């Protein structure tokens, strides 16, 4: 088994608790589905949010969908001028026998603009 990292991001509609939880739930669920993962495959997840998202911790969404035993961490993205607003990002570390090239990175909604080279 190898350790791999999967990246992802979602742009949420507003700095509101429900918008952050709903967007993060969608992002985590899509990463898990596209990569055929179960929570036992996940080592840890680091979430970041742009400085304009302060209404809730993105990690709470993961806890609500079964990540109780997975180490989770939240942080704030650096405030780069002209950066895309209201974005939650994740880096998920997993154990897998798949090669790095098989990892499906997930960029949803407006966040697809962050990585046009790999967004699906």
Backbone as ProteinMPNN parsed JSONL, in Angstrom:
{"seq_chain_A": "XXXXXXXXXXXXXXXXXXXXXXXXXXXXXXXXXXXXXXXXXXXXXXXXXXXXXXXXXXXXXXXXXXXXXXXXXXXXXXXXXXXXXXXXXXXXXXXXXXXXXXXXXXXXXXXXXXXXXXXX", "coords_chain_A": {"N_chain_A": [[0.834, -1.187, 0.0], [0.435, 2.212, -0.739], [0.893, 5.643, 0.249], [-1.153, 8.218, -0.746], [-2.109, 11.467, -1.983], [-5.01, 13.382, -2.366], [-6.445, 16.083, -4.006], [-8.863, 18.735, -3.716], [-11.601, 21.051, -4.232], [-14.232, 23.375, -3.541], [-16.501, 25.915, -4.398], [-18.48, 27.815, -2.319], [-21.815, 29.128, -1.748], [-22.248, 31.225, 0.098], [-21.108, 32.925, 3.09], [-22.224, 31.252, 5.199], [-23.333, 29.007, 7.699], [-24.783, 26.638, 6.87], [-24.312, 26.667, 4.094], [-21.552, 26.28, 3.952], [-21.292, 23.76, 5.198], [-22.891, 22.18, 3.483], [-21.597, 22.466, 0.966], [-19.047, 21.449, 1.582], [-19.687, 18.84, 2.344], [-20.633, 17.87, -0.115], [-18.234, 18.029, -1.586], [-16.421, 16.285, -0.165], [-17.852, 13.875, -0.326], [-17.914, 13.495, -3.095], [-15.176, 13.217, -3.707], [-14.66, 10.837, -2.337], [-16.388, 9.066, -3.711], [-15.542, 9.216, -6.458], [-13.037, 8.15, -6.243], [-13.419, 5.655, -5.297], [-13.436, 5.104, -2.466], [-13.472, 4.194, 1.042], [-14.048, 5.208, 4.443], [-12.094, 3.934, 6.005], [-9.908, 3.875, 4.356], [-8.856, 6.36, 4.485], [-6.353, 8.414, 5.726], [-5.908, 11.021, 6.787], [-7.355, 14.341, 6.682], [-6.859, 17.548, 5.454], [-8.349, 20.612, 5.643], [-8.884, 23.749, 4.09], [-10.037, 27.123, 4.162], [-11.072, 30.013, 2.422], [-10.315, 33.366, 3.562], [-12.749, 34.695, 3.815], [-14.65, 32.928, 4.679], [-16.071, 32.121, 7.54], [-18.127, 31.127, 9.058], [-18.431, 28.466, 9.816], [-16.623, 25.437, 10.663], [-15.137, 23.59, 8.106], [-14.459, 20.89, 8.546], [-16.425, 19.858, 10.199], [-18.499, 19.021, 8.539], [-17.42, 16.702, 7.391], [-17.205, 15.099, 9.677], [-19.89, 14.723, 10.207], [-20.619, 12.968, 8.202], [-19.442, 10.547, 8.707], [-16.685, 10.54, 9.343], [-15.582, 10.2, 11.921], [-13.374, 8.915, 13.147], [-11.196, 9.772, 11.757], [-8.339, 11.796, 11.499], [-8.736, 15.255, 11.3], [-8.173, 18.547, 10.054], [-8.436, 22.069, 10.091], [-7.731, 25.095, 8.338], [-6.795, 28.455, 7.353], [-6.721, 29.787, 4.123], [-4.09, 31.658, 2.54], [-4.471, 35.2, 2.238], [-4.657, 36.073, -0.754], [-4.57, 38.697, -3.079], [-7.271, 39.169, -5.324], [-7.991, 36.518, -5.372], [-10.07, 33.616, -5.845], [-13.2, 33.861, -4.307], [-14.808, 32.518, -1.296], [-14.06, 29.716, -1.015], [-13.642, 26.338, -0.215], [-11.082, 24.132, 0.392], [-9.505, 20.912, 0.102], [-7.094, 18.488, 1.192], [-6.677, 15.24, 0.979], [-5.322, 12.482, 2.529], [-4.559, 9.213, 1.703], [-4.523, 5.583, 1.94], [-3.6, 3.343, -0.526], [-3.461, 0.983, -3.214], [-3.369, 1.897, -5.715], [-1.838, 3.673, -8.488], [-0.315, 6.958, -8.407], [-1.168, 8.396, -10.634], [-3.752, 7.52, -10.979], [-5.362, 8.811, -9.207], [-8.237, 10.725, -8.583], [-8.76, 13.99, -8.694], [-10.844, 16.567, -7.393], [-12.74, 19.251, -8.366], [-15.202, 21.474, -7.796], [-18.163, 23.282, -8.789], [-17.716, 26.784, -8.934], [-15.06, 26.54, -8.244], [-13.835, 24.927, -10.069], [-12.475, 26.477, -11.839], [-10.015, 26.878, -10.676], [-8.303, 24.802, -11.271], [-8.199, 24.109, -14.157], [-6.875, 22.293, -15.688], [-7.217, 19.797, -14.506], [-9.79, 19.634, -13.529], [-13.013, 18.148, -13.381]], "CA_chain_A": [[0.0, 0.0, 0.0], [1.132, 3.498, -0.792], [0.17, 6.824, 0.716], [-1.412, 9.16, -1.831], [-2.863, 12.666, -1.613], [-6.016, 13.811, -3.33], [-6.82, 17.486, -3.812], [-10.197, 19.099, -4.15], [-12.094, 22.363, -3.8], [-15.598, 23.742, -3.902], [-16.89, 27.282, -4.073], [-19.794, 27.814, -1.68], [-22.638, 30.272, -2.125], [-22.245, 32.323, 1.062], [-20.482, 32.673, 4.387], [-23.289, 30.799, 6.085], [-23.051, 27.677, 8.22], [-25.35, 25.59, 6.025], [-23.646, 26.679, 2.787], [-20.231, 25.67, 4.134], [-21.484, 22.332, 5.461], [-23.426, 21.524, 2.286], [-20.542, 22.422, -0.042], [-17.987, 20.543, 2.029], [-20.239, 17.488, 2.245], [-20.611, 17.523, -1.54], [-16.842, 17.836, -1.991], [-15.881, 15.062, 0.437], [-18.588, 12.74, -0.895], [-17.485, 13.311, -4.489], [-13.81, 12.668, -3.672], [-14.766, 9.434, -1.929], [-17.039, 8.287, -4.774], [-14.716, 9.146, -7.675], [-11.836, 7.361, -5.981], [-13.868, 4.37, -4.737], [-12.855, 5.028, -1.133], [-14.246, 4.124, 2.273], [-13.322, 5.994, 5.448], [-10.918, 3.203, 6.484], [-8.798, 4.167, 3.446], [-8.429, 7.742, 4.692], [-5.406, 8.63, 6.823], [-6.228, 12.326, 7.363], [-7.818, 15.354, 5.732], [-6.606, 18.946, 5.792], [-9.259, 21.536, 4.978], [-8.646, 25.181, 4.228], [-11.122, 27.975, 3.683], [-10.63, 31.381, 2.153], [-10.557, 34.187, 4.753], [-14.126, 35.193, 3.88], [-15.521, 31.872, 5.204], [-15.85, 32.036, 8.985], [-19.365, 30.743, 9.731], [-18.358, 27.085, 10.328], [-15.448, 24.653, 10.313], [-15.446, 22.579, 7.087], [-14.289, 19.53, 9.071], [-17.667, 19.395, 10.803], [-19.251, 18.299, 7.51], [-16.855, 15.352, 7.292], [-17.602, 14.369, 10.887], [-21.315, 14.375, 10.097], [-20.841, 11.888, 7.228], [-18.767, 9.306, 9.06], [-15.239, 10.655, 9.521], [-15.332, 10.389, 13.349], [-12.072, 8.379, 13.555], [-10.175, 10.278, 10.837], [-7.818, 13.091, 11.903], [-9.118, 16.352, 10.423], [-7.592, 19.827, 10.443], [-8.886, 23.218, 9.296], [-6.868, 26.27, 8.327], [-7.219, 29.535, 6.468], [-5.863, 30.066, 2.968], [-3.491, 32.986, 2.603], [-5.356, 36.163, 1.558], [-4.043, 36.558, -1.989], [-5.472, 39.61, -3.787], [-7.961, 38.676, -6.517], [-8.231, 35.07, -5.293], [-11.463, 33.202, -5.92], [-13.784, 33.928, -2.96], [-15.69, 31.492, -0.718], [-13.596, 28.397, -1.453], [-13.156, 25.326, 0.728], [-10.176, 23.19, -0.257], [-9.075, 19.789, 0.936], [-6.059, 17.556, 0.792], [-6.992, 13.989, 1.656], [-4.256, 11.485, 2.473], [-5.18, 7.888, 1.705], [-3.739, 4.383, 1.657], [-4.15, 2.693, -1.707], [-2.509, 0.29, -4.087], [-3.447, 2.544, -7.027], [-0.754, 4.626, -8.756], [-0.631, 8.38, -8.268], [-1.879, 8.84, -11.836], [-5.145, 7.086, -10.924], [-6.111, 9.624, -8.253], [-9.187, 11.65, -9.189], [-8.885, 15.241, -7.963], [-12.216, 17.026, -7.59], [-12.955, 20.698, -8.273], [-16.629, 21.618, -8.028], [-18.786, 24.606, -8.914], [-16.786, 27.801, -9.417], [-13.676, 26.14, -7.957], [-13.264, 24.256, -11.247], [-11.576, 27.445, -12.477], [-8.705, 26.831, -10.031], [-7.476, 23.781, -11.902], [-8.829, 23.717, -15.416], [-6.139, 21.163, -16.246], [-7.654, 18.513, -13.944], [-11.182, 19.673, -13.085], [-13.885, 17.246, -14.145]], "C_chain_A": [[0.876, 1.247, 0.0], [0.261, 4.567, -0.157], [0.064, 7.777, -0.458], [-2.185, 10.351, -1.273], [-3.807, 13.026, -2.745], [-6.404, 15.237, -2.984], [-8.247, 17.704, -4.279], [-10.57, 20.468, -3.628], [-13.525, 22.537, -4.266], [-15.806, 25.207, -3.538], [-18.3, 27.231, -3.497], [-20.503, 29.135, -1.948], [-22.512, 31.475, -1.195], [-21.479, 31.923, 2.309], [-21.587, 32.391, 5.402], [-23.005, 29.355, 6.463], [-23.537, 26.578, 7.275], [-24.678, 25.528, 4.653], [-22.278, 26.013, 2.872], [-20.361, 24.168, 4.355], [-21.955, 21.595, 4.216], [-22.344, 21.402, 1.214], [-19.434, 21.447, 0.32], [-18.453, 19.092, 1.972], [-20.218, 17.016, 0.8], [-19.194, 17.202, -1.993], [-16.282, 16.518, -1.453], [-16.549, 13.83, -0.173], [-18.142, 12.446, -2.319], [-16.066, 12.761, -4.561], [-13.861, 11.186, -3.331], [-15.339, 8.579, -3.064], [-16.139, 8.13, -5.993], [-13.477, 8.288, -7.495], [-12.144, 6.008, -5.344], [-13.281, 4.118, -3.351], [-13.916, 4.776, -0.07], [-13.423, 4.833, 3.336], [-12.095, 5.264, 5.994], [-9.699, 3.417, 5.581], [-8.147, 5.518, 3.749], [-7.54, 7.849, 5.926], [-5.735, 9.92, 7.551], [-6.722, 13.246, 6.262], [-7.486, 16.728, 6.292], [-7.558, 19.785, 4.96], [-8.723, 22.948, 5.133], [-9.869, 25.902, 3.686], [-10.537, 29.352, 3.415], [-11.026, 32.253, 3.354], [-11.982, 34.722, 4.886], [-15.121, 34.133, 4.371], [-15.204, 31.635, 6.679], [-17.047, 31.492, 9.754], [-19.34, 29.327, 10.308], [-17.037, 26.451, 9.909], [-15.839, 23.639, 9.238], [-15.35, 21.145, 7.608], [-15.568, 18.988, 9.71], [-18.505, 18.606, 9.795], [-18.74, 16.874, 7.368], [-17.229, 14.511, 8.505], [-19.037, 13.877, 10.764], [-21.577, 13.235, 9.106], [-19.927, 10.68, 7.465], [-17.275, 9.355, 9.282], [-14.864, 10.858, 10.998], [-13.935, 9.953, 13.772], [-10.922, 8.863, 12.67], [-9.66, 11.62, 11.361], [-8.138, 14.16, 10.842], [-8.521, 17.641, 10.962], [-8.126, 20.91, 9.521], [-7.87, 24.346, 9.422], [-7.436, 27.3, 7.37], [-6.22, 29.675, 5.337], [-5.238, 31.454, 3.131], [-4.346, 33.95, 1.775], [-4.694, 36.795, 0.334], [-5.027, 37.502, -2.693], [-6.022, 38.952, -5.053], [-8.153, 37.156, -6.527], [-9.732, 34.8, -5.392], [-12.062, 33.204, -4.515], [-14.565, 32.67, -2.596], [-15.326, 30.075, -1.156], [-13.138, 27.56, -0.258], [-12.299, 24.369, -0.083], [-9.913, 22.026, 0.684], [-7.868, 19.112, 0.317], [-6.29, 16.32, 1.649], [-5.85, 13.004, 1.441], [-4.893, 10.114, 2.63], [-4.129, 6.799, 1.572], [-4.403, 3.687, 0.483], [-3.048, 1.94, -2.445], [-2.503, 0.913, -5.485], [-2.266, 3.498, -7.231], [-1.245, 6.07, -8.604], [-1.466, 8.882, -9.444], [-3.355, 8.45, -11.832], [-5.997, 7.926, -9.971], [-6.992, 10.623, -8.998], [-9.335, 12.87, -8.283], [-10.216, 15.872, -8.342], [-12.319, 18.531, -7.347], [-14.38, 20.981, -8.72], [-17.063, 23.081, -8.088], [-17.752, 25.582, -9.459], [-15.324, 27.449, -9.19], [-13.045, 25.376, -9.112], [-12.272, 25.174, -11.967], [-10.172, 27.42, -11.872], [-7.76, 25.871, -10.715], [-8.149, 23.277, -13.161], [-8.141, 22.515, -16.046], [-6.621, 19.818, -15.72], [-9.103, 18.51, -13.492], [-12.044, 18.81, -13.994], [-15.323, 17.677, -14.028]], "O_chain_A": [[1.914, 1.306, 0.658], [-0.955, 4.412, -0.041], [1.066, 8.108, -1.093], [-2.83, 10.255, -0.229], [-3.446, 12.981, -3.921], [-6.66, 15.563, -1.825], [-8.77, 16.968, -5.116], [-9.946, 20.987, -2.702], [-13.966, 21.933, -5.244], [-15.341, 25.673, -2.498], [-19.208, 26.671, -4.111], [-19.879, 30.127, -2.324], [-22.65, 32.616, -1.636], [-21.233, 30.742, 2.554], [-21.842, 33.171, 6.319], [-22.501, 28.576, 5.654], [-22.77, 25.682, 6.923], [-24.496, 24.439, 4.108], [-21.888, 25.27, 1.972], [-19.616, 23.387, 3.762], [-21.471, 20.502, 3.924], [-22.193, 20.338, 0.614], [-18.941, 20.709, -0.533], [-17.684, 18.21, 1.589], [-19.826, 15.883, 0.523], [-18.972, 16.219, -2.701], [-15.727, 15.726, -2.215], [-15.874, 12.853, -0.498], [-18.009, 11.285, -2.707], [-15.785, 11.912, -5.407], [-13.185, 10.375, -3.964], [-14.83, 7.494, -3.343], [-15.989, 7.023, -6.509], [-12.929, 7.762, -8.464], [-11.237, 5.301, -4.905], [-12.705, 3.061, -3.091], [-15.091, 5.095, -0.249], [-12.223, 5.039, 3.152], [-11.139, 5.918, 6.41], [-8.572, 3.164, 6.005], [-7.024, 5.785, 3.321], [-7.918, 7.433, 7.021], [-5.835, 9.937, 8.778], [-6.54, 12.978, 5.074], [-7.787, 17.036, 7.446], [-7.58, 19.69, 3.733], [-8.175, 23.304, 6.177], [-10.624, 25.372, 2.871], [-9.618, 29.795, 4.104], [-11.963, 31.919, 4.079], [-12.377, 35.157, 5.968], [-16.315, 34.415, 4.468], [-14.191, 31.022, 7.016], [-16.996, 31.4, 10.981], [-20.135, 29.01, 11.193], [-16.412, 26.869, 8.934], [-16.794, 22.889, 9.44], [-16.091, 20.276, 7.151], [-15.766, 17.774, 9.752], [-19.152, 17.625, 10.163], [-19.531, 15.94, 7.239], [-17.538, 13.328, 8.365], [-19.359, 12.759, 11.165], [-22.632, 12.603, 9.157], [-19.669, 9.895, 6.553], [-16.644, 8.305, 9.4], [-13.931, 11.603, 11.299], [-13.357, 10.561, 14.673], [-9.79, 8.405, 12.825], [-10.465, 12.507, 11.643], [-7.851, 13.988, 9.658], [-8.379, 17.811, 12.172], [-8.256, 20.699, 8.315], [-7.238, 24.528, 10.462], [-8.42, 27.055, 6.672], [-5.011, 29.681, 5.566], [-5.809, 32.321, 3.793], [-4.884, 33.569, 0.736], [-4.225, 37.932, 0.396], [-6.19, 37.148, -2.885], [-5.296, 38.256, -5.763], [-8.446, 36.575, -7.572], [-10.552, 35.655, -5.061], [-11.483, 32.603, -3.609], [-14.932, 31.871, -3.457], [-16.186, 29.323, -1.615], [-12.362, 28.011, 0.585], [-12.731, 23.856, -1.115], [-10.077, 22.137, 1.899], [-7.648, 19.153, -0.894], [-6.125, 16.344, 2.868], [-5.461, 12.729, 0.306], [-5.663, 9.875, 3.56], [-3.0, 7.049, 1.151], [-5.613, 3.464, 0.485], [-1.862, 2.239, -2.303], [-1.721, 0.504, -6.343], [-1.752, 4.065, -6.268], [-2.443, 6.346, -8.669], [-2.367, 9.7, -9.264], [-4.134, 9.001, -12.611], [-7.217, 7.771, -9.931], [-6.539, 11.285, -9.933], [-9.963, 12.791, -7.227], [-10.67, 15.734, -9.477], [-12.02, 19.017, -6.256], [-14.731, 20.758, -9.879], [-16.428, 23.974, -7.525], [-16.99, 25.233, -10.36], [-14.443, 27.991, -9.857], [-11.828, 25.193, -9.13], [-11.344, 24.702, -12.624], [-9.228, 27.899, -12.502], [-6.55, 26.095, -10.74], [-8.615, 22.139, -13.213], [-8.744, 21.799, -16.845], [-6.461, 18.801, -16.394], [-9.607, 17.457, -13.1], [-11.835, 18.748, -15.205], [-16.207, 17.042, -14.603]]}, "name": "protein", "num_of_chains": 1, "seq": "XXXXXXXXXXXXXXXXXXXXXXXXXXXXXXXXXXXXXXXXXXXXXXXXXXXXXXXXXXXXXXXXXXXXXXXXXXXXXXXXXXXXXXXXXXXXXXXXXXXXXXXXXXXXXXXXXXXXXXXX"}
